[in-house]
């Protein structure tokens, strides 16, 4: 993908521009799909995307940072985050 395509996709899915990067609301789950030699790598729970001149930087909710060339990014998955607080651990009655 190109920088322009990635920017267009992220903005259309609610990415908010903050300080040269795009951030997502807490109720959005974003997964990036990246090509790697012989496999497909997915980066889950992306909360911030920085679009540099020659590369893209993905930051996850665990404060991990992944950096890839634009041409290695294949696509994104967007979903509404679900939090389950009403369940208890173990078996229910």
DSSP file (Angstrom, degrees, kcal/mol; ACC not computed):
  #  RESIDUE AA STRUCTURE BP1 BP2  ACC     N-H-->O    O-->H-N    N-H-->O    O-->H-N    TCO  KAPPA ALPHA  PHI   PSI    X-CA   Y-CA   Z-CA
    1    1 A X              0   0    0      0, 0.0    72,-0.2     0, 0.0     2,-0.2   0.000 360.0 360.0 360.0 159.0    0.0    0.0    0.0
    2    2 A X     >  -     0   0    0      1,-0.1     4,-2.3    69,-0.1     5,-0.2  -0.601 360.0-108.8 -98.5 166.1    1.0    3.6   -0.4
    3    3 A X  H  > S+     0   0    0      1,-0.2     4,-2.6    -2,-0.2     5,-0.2   0.900 119.4  52.4 -58.5 -42.3    1.1    6.3    2.3
    4    4 A X  H  > S+     0   0    0      2,-0.2     4,-2.2     1,-0.2    -1,-0.2   0.882 109.2  48.2 -65.1 -40.3   -1.9    8.0    0.7
    5    5 A X  H  > S+     0   0    0      2,-0.2     4,-2.5     1,-0.2    -1,-0.2   0.933 112.9  47.9 -66.5 -45.7   -4.0    4.8    0.6
    6    6 A X  H  X S+     0   0    0     -4,-2.3     4,-2.7     1,-0.2     5,-0.2   0.928 112.4  49.3 -61.1 -45.0   -3.3    4.0    4.3
    7    7 A X  H  X S+     0   0    0     -4,-2.6     4,-2.4     1,-0.2     5,-0.2   0.914 111.6  49.1 -60.1 -44.0   -4.1    7.6    5.3
    8    8 A X  H  X S+     0   0    0     -4,-2.2     4,-2.0     2,-0.2    -1,-0.2   0.912 112.7  47.2 -62.4 -44.2   -7.3    7.5    3.4
    9    9 A X  H  X S+     0   0    0     -4,-2.5     4,-1.1     2,-0.2    -2,-0.2   0.947 113.9  46.5 -62.8 -49.5   -8.4    4.1    4.9
   10   10 A X  H  <>S+     0   0    0     -4,-2.7     5,-2.7     1,-0.2     3,-0.3   0.886 113.3  48.4 -65.1 -40.1   -7.5    5.1    8.5
   11   11 A X  H ><5S+     0   0    0     -4,-2.4     3,-1.4    -5,-0.2    -1,-0.2   0.893 109.2  53.2 -66.4 -38.8   -9.3    8.5    8.3
   12   12 A X  H 3<5S+     0   0    0     -4,-2.0    -1,-0.2     1,-0.3    -2,-0.2   0.727 107.7  53.0 -69.4 -19.5  -12.4    6.9    6.8
   13   13 A X  T 3<5S-     0   0    0     -4,-1.1    -1,-0.3    -3,-0.3    -2,-0.2   0.174 131.1 -86.9-101.9  16.8  -12.5    4.5    9.7
   14   14 A X  T < 5 +     0   0    0     -3,-1.4     2,-0.3     1,-0.3    11,-0.3   0.593  67.5 161.1  96.6  11.0  -12.4    7.1   12.4
   15   15 A X      < -     0   0    0     -5,-2.7     2,-0.5    -6,-0.2    -1,-0.3  -0.511  29.3-146.5 -66.3 127.8   -8.6    7.7   12.9
   16   16 A X  E     -A   23   0A   0      7,-3.2     7,-2.7    -2,-0.3     2,-0.4  -0.857  13.0-123.9-102.4 128.4   -8.2   11.1   14.6
   17   17 A X  E     +A   22   0A   0     -2,-0.5     2,-0.4     5,-0.2     5,-0.2  -0.564  37.7 168.4 -74.6 122.4   -5.1   13.1   13.7
   18   18 A X  E >   -A   21   0A   0      3,-3.5     3,-0.9    -2,-0.4    -2,-0.0  -0.921  65.7 -27.1-138.9 109.4   -3.0   13.9   16.8
   19   19 A X  T 3  S-     0   0    0     -2,-0.4     3,-0.1     1,-0.3    -1,-0.0   0.876 126.5 -42.2  58.9  43.8    0.5   15.3   16.6
   20   20 A X  T 3  S+     0   0    0      1,-0.3    31,-0.7    30,-0.0     2,-0.3   0.574 126.3  84.7  80.8   8.9    1.4   13.9   13.2
   21   21 A X  E <  S-AB  18  50A   0     -3,-0.9    -3,-3.5    29,-0.2     2,-0.5  -0.888  74.9-119.3-135.3 166.1   -0.2   10.5   14.0
   22   22 A X  E     -AB  17  49A   0     27,-3.1    27,-2.9    -2,-0.3     2,-0.3  -0.938  29.5-171.8-109.4 130.4   -3.6    8.9   13.8
   23   23 A X  E     -AB  16  48A   0     -7,-2.7    -7,-3.2    -2,-0.5     2,-0.3  -0.845  10.7-141.1-119.2 156.9   -5.1    7.6   17.0
   24   24 A X        -     0   0    0     23,-1.7    -9,-0.1    -2,-0.3   -10,-0.1  -0.887  24.3-102.9-119.7 149.0   -8.3    5.5   17.5
   25   25 A X    >   -     0   0    0     -2,-0.3     3,-1.6   -11,-0.3    -1,-0.1  -0.204  36.2-110.9 -61.3 158.7  -11.0    5.6   20.2
   26   26 A X  T 3  S+     0   0    0      1,-0.3    -1,-0.1     3,-0.0    -2,-0.0   0.737 115.4  62.5 -66.2 -22.4  -10.9    3.0   22.9
   27   27 A X  T 3  S+     0   0    0     53,-0.1    54,-2.6     2,-0.0     2,-0.4   0.352  90.9  83.4 -87.7   8.6  -14.0    1.3   21.6
   28   28 A X  E <   -E   80   0B   0     -3,-1.6     2,-0.5    52,-0.3    52,-0.2  -0.933  62.4-157.2-112.4 134.2  -12.3    0.5   18.2
   29   29 A X  E     -E   79   0B   0     50,-3.3    50,-2.1    -2,-0.4     2,-0.4  -0.951  13.6-171.5-108.2 125.1  -10.1   -2.5   17.6
   30   30 A X  E     -E   78   0B   0     -2,-0.5    16,-2.9    16,-0.4     2,-0.4  -0.964   5.9-174.1-120.4 131.6   -7.7   -2.2   14.7
   31   31 A X  E     -E   77   0B   0     46,-2.5    46,-2.9    -2,-0.4     2,-0.4  -0.990  10.5-153.0-123.4 132.4   -5.6   -5.0   13.3
   32   32 A X  E     -EF  76  43B   0     11,-2.4    11,-2.9    -2,-0.4     2,-0.5  -0.862   5.4-148.4-104.4 139.9   -3.0   -4.5   10.6
   33   33 A X  E     -EF  75  42B   0     42,-3.0    41,-3.0    -2,-0.4    42,-1.4  -0.937  19.8-177.6-109.9 126.9   -2.0   -7.2    8.2
   34   34 A X  E     -EF  73  41B   0      7,-3.3     7,-3.1    -2,-0.5     2,-0.3  -0.956  24.6-121.5-129.2 139.9    1.6   -7.2    7.0
   35   35 A X  E     + F   0  40B   0     37,-3.1     2,-0.3    -2,-0.4     5,-0.2  -0.613  30.6 176.4 -81.8 139.2    3.5   -9.4    4.6
   36   36 A X  E >   - F   0  39B   0      3,-2.2     3,-2.3    -2,-0.3     2,-0.2  -0.947  49.7 -73.4-133.5 154.1    6.5  -11.2    5.8
   37   37 A X  T 3  S-     0   0    0     -2,-0.3     3,-0.1     1,-0.3    -2,-0.0  -0.293 117.3  -9.3 -54.3 113.3    8.6  -13.7    3.8
   38   38 A X  T 3  S+     0   0    0     -2,-0.2     2,-0.3     1,-0.1    -1,-0.3   0.470 129.8  54.8  80.7   2.4    6.5  -16.8    3.6
   39   39 A X  E <  S-F   36   0B   0     -3,-2.3    -3,-2.2     2,-0.0     2,-0.5  -0.961  75.3-112.5-156.4 172.7    3.8  -15.8    6.1
   40   40 A X  E     -F   35   0B   0     -2,-0.3     2,-0.5    -5,-0.2    -5,-0.2  -0.964  27.3-157.2-114.1 126.4    1.2  -13.2    7.1
   41   41 A X  E     -F   34   0B   0     -7,-3.1    -7,-3.3    -2,-0.5     2,-0.5  -0.878   3.9-161.0-104.2 131.7    1.8  -11.2   10.2
   42   42 A X  E     -F   33   0B   0     -2,-0.5     2,-0.7    -9,-0.2    -9,-0.2  -0.952   5.8-157.2-114.3 136.3   -1.1   -9.5   12.0
   43   43 A X  E     -F   32   0B   0    -11,-2.9   -11,-2.4    -2,-0.5     3,-0.3  -0.933  21.8-159.1-109.7 108.7   -0.6   -6.7   14.5
   44   44 A X        +     0   0    0     -2,-0.7    17,-0.2   -13,-0.2   -13,-0.2  -0.471  59.8  21.6 -92.4 159.2   -3.6   -6.6   16.9
   45   45 A X  S    S-     0   0    0      1,-0.2    16,-1.8    -2,-0.2     2,-0.4   0.886  71.9-176.5  55.3  48.6   -5.0   -3.9   19.0
   46   46 A X  E     + C   0  60A   0    -16,-2.9   -16,-0.4    -3,-0.3    14,-0.3  -0.615  13.7 170.1 -74.4 128.9   -3.4   -1.0   17.2
   47   47 A X  E     +     0   0A   0     12,-2.9   -23,-1.7    -2,-0.4     2,-0.3   0.572  63.8  29.0-114.2 -17.1   -4.1    2.3   19.0
   48   48 A X  E     -BC  23  59A   0     11,-1.6    11,-2.9   -25,-0.2     2,-0.4  -0.992  57.9-167.2-149.9 137.0   -1.8    4.7   17.1
   49   49 A X  E     -BC  22  58A   0    -27,-2.9   -27,-3.1    -2,-0.3     2,-0.5  -0.991   5.4-163.0-127.7 124.6   -0.4    4.9   13.6
   50   50 A X  E     -BC  21  57A   0      7,-2.8     7,-2.7    -2,-0.4     2,-0.8  -0.932   7.3-154.4-107.5 128.4    2.5    7.2   12.6
   51   51 A X  E     - C   0  56A   0    -31,-0.7     5,-0.2    -2,-0.5     2,-0.1  -0.855  19.8-179.8-105.1  99.8    3.0    7.8    8.9
   52   52 A X        -     0   0    0      3,-2.1   -49,-0.0    -2,-0.8   -32,-0.0  -0.274  44.0 -93.0 -88.3 179.0    6.6    8.7    8.2
   53   53 A X  S    S+     0   0    0      1,-0.2   -50,-0.1    -2,-0.1     3,-0.1   0.913 118.9  11.1 -60.9 -44.6    8.1    9.5    4.8
   54   54 A X  S    S+     0   0    0      1,-0.1    16,-0.7    15,-0.0     2,-0.3   0.480 128.5  30.4-116.8  -5.4    9.4    6.0    4.1
   55   55 A X  E     - D   0  69A   0     14,-0.2    -3,-2.1    15,-0.1     2,-0.4  -0.952  63.6-125.6-150.7 166.8    7.7    3.8    6.7
   56   56 A X  E     -CD  51  68A   0     12,-3.0    12,-2.6    -2,-0.3     2,-0.5  -0.945  18.2-153.6-117.6 139.5    4.7    3.3    9.0
   57   57 A X  E     -CD  50  67A   0     -7,-2.7    -7,-2.8    -2,-0.4     2,-0.5  -0.963   7.0-162.3-116.7 126.5    4.9    2.8   12.7
   58   58 A X  E     -CD  49  66A   0      8,-3.5     8,-2.9    -2,-0.5     2,-0.5  -0.930   1.3-164.6-111.6 126.3    2.1    0.9   14.6
   59   59 A X  E     -CD  48  65A   0    -11,-2.9   -12,-2.9    -2,-0.5   -11,-1.6  -0.935  10.9-152.3-111.3 132.0    1.7    1.2   18.3
   60   60 A X  E >   -C   46   0A   0      4,-2.5     3,-1.8    -2,-0.5   -14,-0.2  -0.424  32.3-102.0 -97.2 172.7   -0.4   -1.3   20.2
   61   61 A X  T 3  S+     0   0    0    -16,-1.8   -15,-0.1     1,-0.3   -16,-0.1   0.693 122.9  60.2 -66.2 -18.6   -2.4   -1.1   23.4
   62   62 A X  T 3  S-     0   0    0    -17,-0.2    -1,-0.3     2,-0.1     3,-0.1   0.253 121.6-109.0 -90.1  11.5    0.5   -2.9   25.2
   63   63 A X  S <  S+     0   0    0     -3,-1.8     2,-0.3     1,-0.3    -2,-0.1   0.747  71.1 146.9  64.7  27.2    2.8   -0.1   24.2
   64   64 A X        -     0   0    0      2,-0.0    -4,-2.5     0, 0.0     2,-0.5  -0.672  36.5-148.9 -86.5 148.5    4.6   -2.3   21.6
   65   65 A X  E     -D   59   0A   0     -2,-0.3     2,-0.4    -6,-0.2    -6,-0.2  -0.982  12.9-173.9-125.0 127.6    5.8   -0.5   18.5
   66   66 A X  E     -D   58   0A   0     -8,-2.9    -8,-3.5    -2,-0.5     2,-0.4  -0.953   6.4-161.7-118.3 137.8    6.1   -2.2   15.1
   67   67 A X  E     +D   57   0A   0     -2,-0.4     2,-0.3   -10,-0.2   -10,-0.2  -0.980  15.8 166.7-125.3 130.4    7.7   -0.5   12.1
   68   68 A X  E     -D   56   0A   0    -12,-2.6   -12,-3.0    -2,-0.4     2,-0.2  -0.954  39.1-104.4-139.5 155.4    7.2   -1.6    8.4
   69   69 A X  E >>  -D   55   0A   0     -2,-0.3     3,-1.6   -14,-0.2     4,-0.6  -0.525  39.2-116.1 -71.6 148.6    7.8   -0.3    4.9
   70   70 A X  G >4 S+     0   0    0    -16,-0.7     3,-1.3     1,-0.3    -1,-0.1   0.876 113.5  59.0 -55.6 -39.7    4.6    0.9    3.3
   71   71 A X  G 34 S+     0   0    0      1,-0.3    -1,-0.3   -37,-0.0   -69,-0.1   0.678  98.9  59.6 -68.5 -15.3    4.7   -1.8    0.6
   72   72 A X  G <4 S+     0   0    0     -3,-1.6   -37,-3.1   -71,-0.1     2,-0.5   0.659  82.0  95.6 -84.7 -16.7    4.6   -4.5    3.3
   73   73 A X  E <<  +E   34   0B   0     -3,-1.3   -39,-0.2    -4,-0.6     3,-0.1  -0.647  47.2 176.3 -79.0 122.7    1.3   -3.4    4.7
   74   74 A X  E     -     0   0B   0    -41,-3.0     2,-0.3    -2,-0.5   -40,-0.2   0.784  52.6 -53.4 -97.0 -33.2   -1.5   -5.5    3.1
   75   75 A X  E     -E   33   0B   0    -42,-1.4   -42,-3.0   -74,-0.1    -1,-0.3  -0.989  44.9-106.8 174.7-177.4   -4.6   -4.2    4.9
   76   76 A X  E     -E   32   0B   0     -2,-0.3     2,-0.4   -44,-0.2   -44,-0.2  -0.948  11.7-147.2-135.8 153.4   -6.5   -3.5    8.1
   77   77 A X  E     -E   31   0B   0    -46,-2.9   -46,-2.5    -2,-0.3     2,-0.4  -0.993  16.1-165.5-120.8 132.7   -9.4   -5.0   10.1
   78   78 A X  E     +E   30   0B   0     -2,-0.4     2,-0.3   -48,-0.2   -48,-0.2  -0.957  16.2 158.3-119.8 135.7  -11.6   -2.7   12.0
   79   79 A X  E     -E   29   0B   0    -50,-2.1   -50,-3.3    -2,-0.4     2,-0.5  -0.966  45.2 -98.9-148.1 162.4  -14.1   -3.8   14.7
   80   80 A X  E     -E   28   0B   0     -2,-0.3   -52,-0.3   -52,-0.2     2,-0.1  -0.755  46.1-118.4 -83.9 128.0  -16.0   -2.5   17.7
   81   81 A X        -     0   0    0    -54,-2.6     2,-0.5    -2,-0.5    -1,-0.0  -0.417  26.3-154.1 -68.1 139.0  -14.2   -3.4   20.9
   82   82 A X        -     0   0    0     -2,-0.1     2,-0.5     2,-0.0    -1,-0.0  -0.964   8.2-168.5-117.5 129.8  -16.2   -5.7   23.2
   83   83 A X        -     0   0    0     -2,-0.5     2,-0.8   -56,-0.0    -2,-0.0  -0.974   7.1-157.5-117.6 127.7  -15.5   -5.7   26.9
   84   84 A X        +     0   0    0     -2,-0.5    -2,-0.0     1,-0.2     0, 0.0  -0.885  30.8 149.4-107.9 105.1  -17.1   -8.4   29.0
   85   85 A X        +     0   0    0     -2,-0.8    -1,-0.2     1,-0.1     0, 0.0   0.553  62.7  68.8-109.1 -13.2  -17.4   -7.4   32.6
   86   86 A X  S    S+     0   0    0      2,-0.1     2,-0.3     0, 0.0    -1,-0.1   0.607  82.8  88.4 -84.4 -11.1  -20.5   -9.3   33.6
   87   87 A X        -     0   0    0      5,-0.0     2,-0.3     1,-0.0    -3,-0.0  -0.606  64.5-147.7 -89.2 147.5  -19.0  -12.7   33.3
   88   88 A X        -     0   0    0     -2,-0.3     2,-0.1     2,-0.1    -2,-0.1  -0.770  29.8 -96.7-105.6 159.3  -17.2  -14.4   36.1
   89   89 A X  S    S+     0   0    0     -2,-0.3     2,-0.2     2,-0.0    -1,-0.1  -0.423  88.3  14.4 -71.6 147.9  -14.3  -16.8   35.7
   90   90 A X  S    S-     0   0    0     -2,-0.1     2,-0.2     2,-0.0    -2,-0.1  -0.523 111.1 -13.8  90.4-156.9  -15.0  -20.5   35.7
   91   91 A X        -     0   0    0     -2,-0.2     2,-0.2     1,-0.0    -2,-0.0  -0.567  61.9-133.3 -87.4 146.8  -18.4  -22.1   35.3
   92   92 A X              0   0    0     -2,-0.2    -1,-0.0     1,-0.1    -5,-0.0  -0.590 360.0 360.0 -94.8 161.4  -21.7  -20.3   35.6
   93   93 A X              0   0    0     -2,-0.2    -1,-0.1     0, 0.0    -2,-0.0   0.437 360.0 360.0 -92.0 360.0  -24.6  -21.5   37.6
